[in-house]
Amino acid sequence: MIYKVSYVIPNHAYPGAIINQTTMPYVGEKVRLGDLWCEIVETKDLLPPHGDFAYIHVTCRPIPAPETETTSS
């Protein structure tokens, strides 16, 4: 199954993203969108699955980078 996921960050300057992925996103999951780390707060099916595709809408909130994320100076 391919999940076509629309990531939206309300009230944030980041424009969001549409990403094809092979795993279903879930509430509480931490994702990296460009340089921004986010936590998923809501998922919704946009349409019923069609063939090998599912269409998912995800709402996120920005979070600090995980401790395992390294930064270069």
C-alpha positions in Angstrom: 0.0 0.0 0.0 1.2 3.5 -0.8 0.0 6.3 1.5 -0.3 9.7 -0.2 0.0 11.9 2.9 -0.8 15.6 3.1 1.0 17.1 6.0 -0.4 20.4 7.4 1.0 22.6 10.2 -1.8 25.1 11.2 -0.7 28.6 12.0 2.9 28.1 10.9 4.9 29.5 8.0 5.9 26.1 6.7 3.8 25.4 3.6 3.2 21.7 4.4 4.0 18.7 2.2 2.5 15.9 0.2 4.6 12.7 0.6 4.3 9.2 -0.7 5.2 6.7 2.0 4.8 2.9 2.6 3.7 3.2 6.3 0.5 4.7 7.7 1.2 7.8 9.8 0.0 7.7 13.4 -0.8 10.2 16.2 2.2 10.8 18.3 4.7 10.0 15.5 7.6 12.4 15.1 8.3 13.4 11.5 10.9 15.6 9.8 9.5 17.9 7.1 12.5 19.7 5.6 14.4 21.3 8.5 11.3 21.2 10.8 10.5 18.4 13.2 6.8 17.9 13.9 4.6 15.6 16.0 1.4 14.2 14.4 -1.7 15.3 16.3 -4.4 14.0 14.0 -4.9 11.8 11.0 -7.9 11.5 8.7 -8.7 9.5 5.6 -9.3 11.9 2.7 -10.9 9.3 0.4 -11.5 5.6 0.7 -8.4 3.5 -0.4 -8.3 3.0 -4.1 -6.3 0.0 -5.4 -2.9 0.2 -3.8 -3.3 3.8 -2.7 -4.7 5.5 0.4 -5.1 9.3 0.8 -4.4 10.6 4.3 -4.6 14.1 5.8 -2.2 14.7 8.8 -2.2 17.7 11.1 1.1 18.3 12.9 2.6 20.7 15.5 6.2 21.8 15.5 8.5 20.3 18.1 12.2 20.7 19.1 14.5 18.4 17.2 15.0 15.0 18.9 18.0 14.6 21.1 19.5 12.1 18.6 19.4 14.8 15.9 22.9 16.2 15.5 23.6 19.8 14.5 26.8 21.1 12.9 28.3 24.4 13.9 
